[in-house]
Amino acid sequence: MMKIQRLIFSLFIVGLLSMTACKNEEEIAPNTITTNDFSASIDENAQKGDAIGKFTANTSRGAVTYSITSQSVANAITIDANTGNMTVEDSSAFDYETNQSITGKIKISNEDNLESEVNFTIAINDLPTEINVFLEDEEISEGSTVNFGITSSSIFKTFTIENAGQDDLILSEDPIIGIAGAEFTISEQPTTNILKTGERTTFQVRFDPNSSVTSSGATIDILNNDNDEGNYTIYVKGRYGIVILGI
């Protein structure tokens, strides 16, 4: 009987020791955070609050929180401390002509105060620009010639510049419209040199014919940031003469 009691007691002790060992193993489980560097891309001209992407990390101890510790453009990006959702904070930072990317570091912390830091890179996509020029309702293609006709007095023609692209159209010269040639002048310059998508502005050309000159011509240059038509050239011509109606 004593042998059986001793065996039961021994088994009890072994079980108790095993439970204690398991508990100790759980208590000393490694405190870890698992994550990777983050990269994403977004079109330029993004607005405040636009989504960039979701950064995630895993930990062996409870939940994690996120914070941005540095970024190449101050306050350009924000991150939700609990979800890891990254959004645009400063829309002015998302101009491809100024910044092609924004980089920085994200800190991850868990409930046991373990911290890890990783890099992030947000590429900014360049959007196309597209300039169109019109005379009344007719589109004037780059390199074409506009004829002011035959006249003995001043003639004015109004041209329209349109931004048909997705990025800001910037008219980059001062004065905005350049012209070279006798008897033609820019009588009215555009009121702005930056056009948002779909916006228009106008300029006016004046022809003052000289009776001593048979015919005249000039070159109009519209310098801009269109990738394909950065110098939009239009030729203009006209002649001095008296037109007698009915003949």
Secondary structure, DSSP 8 states (H G I E B T S, - for coil): -HHHHHHHHHHHHHHHHHHHHHHHHHHT----EE---EEEEEETT--TT-EEEE---EESSS-EEEEEEEESSTTSEEE-TTT-EEEES-GGG--TTT-SEEEEEEEEEETT--EEEEEEEEEEE-----EEEEETTEE--TT-EEEEEEESS-EEEEEEEEE-SSS-EEB-SSSSSEEESTTEEEEE--S-SEE-TT-EEEEEEEE---TT-SEEEEEEEEEB--SS-SEEEEEEEEEE----TT-
